[in-house]
Amino acid sequence: MRRQRSLGHDLLGLLVAAVIGFPIYWMVLTAFRPGNEILSLPPKFWPGRPSWDNFSRALGSDTFWDNVRSSVLIGVGTVVVSLIVGTLAAFALARFRFTGRKTFVVVILIVQMVPLTALIIPLYLLLNDAGLTDSLTGVILTYLVFTLPFTVWMLRGFIDGVPVELEEAAMVDGCGRLGAFRRVVLPLLAPGIVATSVFALVQAWNEYVLVYILLSTPEKQTVSIWLVSFTTSRGTDYGGLMAGATLTALPVVVFFLIIQRRIASGLAAGAVKG
C-alpha cells in the first residue's frame, strides 16, 4: 500500500513538473528551429536539426548589448542596495526596541500588499519631479520600493534566530556593536542573503511595466523591453523572439544553479523564524 501511494505521489510530481517545464522546453525548441518549421502543422514535439539563425538574428540586434548592460546594472544595483539597506533595517528591527517599531513592521506588510499598477502614476510623477525619469538610477530606486520590504522581513527572521549572547560575547572580547554584527551575525545570514538576492534579481530582471514607462531611450531599456522588438506591424518573428527569451533567461538560471543549495535552507529558515 505504501509503495502504491509513493508511486502515485511520484507520478503526480512528474506530471506537475511536465506541465511546468513544457513551456520552457517549447521555448528552447523553437529557438533552435528553422523559420519554416516553427509554424508547421501538425507541430513537431521533438528536436530536429538545430539552427543557429535565430540566435544570430537576436544577438545582431542593434540595441541588444546596450539592453543587456542596462539589465545588469539595474539588477546588480537593486540587489546590492536592497541587501545593504535591508540588512541594517532588519538588524534594527530584530535587536532594538524603539518607538514605532511595530508600526514599521505593519507598514512593511502593507507595502507588500499594494498592487504595482496602483503605484505607477504616483511613482512616475515623483520621479519626474526629481528628474529621474529615463534614468537607470530612477528605475533602481523604484524597484527598491518592492524588494526592500521582502528583504527586511526575510532577514529579520534570520537575525531573530541568531542568539544575542553571541554578539554580547563578541562585544565582551572587544568588538563594538558594528564589529559584532560584521563578524558574528553577518556570516550566519548567508542563507537569507542568498534567498533574498535571488528574489530581488528575478524581480529586477523580469519586470516589464515600470521599466517600459520610466525608460524611453531604446539604449537604456532592459532585455524584457527588447523582446517586444520582435513583434512588428508585419508580424511576429517567433524564432528570434524565442531565441531572445532563451538568452534573457540564461543569466538568472545560471545564478540560480550556482547558489541553489542555499536557497531552500534560506527560505525554510526565514519562514520558521519570521
Residue pairs with C-beta under 8 A, 6 or more apart in sequence:
24 249
27 242
27 245
27 246
27 249
28 242
28 246
29 45
29 47
30 38
30 238
30 239
30 242
31 54
31 55
31 239
31 242
31 243
31 245
31 246
32 47
32 50
32 51
32 52
32 54
33 48
33 51
33 54
33 239
34 51
34 53
34 239
35 53
35 54
35 239
37 44
37 48
38 238
38 239
39 238
53 239
54 239
54 240
54 242
54 243
55 243
55 246
55 247
57 237
57 239
57 240
57 243
58 64
58 240
58 243
58 244
58 247
59 247
61 226
61 229
61 244
63 218
63 219
63 221
63 226
63 229
64 223
64 226
64 244
66 218
66 219
66 220
67 219
67 221
67 222
67 223
67 225
67 226
68 223
70 136
70 215
70 219
70 220
70 221
70 222
71 204
71 205
71 222
71 223
71 224
72 251
73 136
74 136
74 139
74 140
74 143
74 204
74 211
74 222
75 201
75 204
75 205
77 136
77 140
78 140
78 143
78 144
78 147
78 200
78 201
78 203
78 204
79 197
79 200
79 201
79 204
81 140
81 144
82 144
82 147
82 148
82 151
82 196
82 200
83 151
83 193
83 196
83 197
83 200
85 144
85 148
85 151
86 147
86 148
86 151
86 152
86 155
86 196
87 151
87 155
87 186
87 189
87 193
89 148
89 152
90 151
90 152
90 153
90 154
90 155
90 156
90 158
90 159
91 155
91 159
91 181
91 185
92 98
93 101
93 104
93 105
93 152
93 156
94 156
94 159
94 160
95 159
95 164
95 167
108 149
108 152
108 153
109 149
109 153
111 145
111 146
111 149
112 149
112 150
112 153
116 146
116 209
116 210
117 209
119 145
120 209
120 210
120 213
123 142
123 145
123 210
124 133
124 213
124 214
127 133
127 135
127 138
127 141
127 142
127 214
130 138
132 138
132 141
133 214
133 216
134 214
134 215
134 216
134 217
134 220
135 214
135 215
135 220
136 215
136 220
138 214
139 210
139 211
139 214
139 215
140 204
142 210
142 214
143 200
143 203
143 204
143 207
143 210
146 203
147 199
147 200
147 203
147 204
150 196
150 199
150 200
151 196
151 199
151 200
153 274
154 192
154 195
154 196
154 199
154 270
154 274
155 189
155 192
155 193
155 196
155 270
156 274
157 192
157 269
157 270
157 271
157 272
157 273
157 274
158 188
158 189
158 191
158 192
158 269
158 270
158 273
159 185
159 189
160 273
160 274
161 269
161 272
161 273
162 184
162 185
162 188
162 189
166 180
166 184
166 185
167 177
167 180
167 181
167 184
167 185
170 179
170 180
170 183
170 184
171 177
171 179
171 180
175 183
175 184
190 262
191 262
191 265
191 266
191 269
191 270
192 266
192 269
192 270
193 266
194 259
194 262
194 263
194 266
195 262
195 263
195 266
195 267
195 270
196 266
197 259
198 255
198 256
198 259
198 263
201 252
201 255
202 252
205 222
205 223
205 224
205 248
205 251
205 252
206 224
206 252
207 222
207 224
208 224
208 225
211 221
211 222
211 224
211 225
212 221
212 225
215 221
215 222
215 225
223 244
223 247
223 248
224 248
226 244
227 241
227 244
227 245
227 248
230 236
230 237
230 238
230 240
230 241
230 244
231 237
231 241
256 263
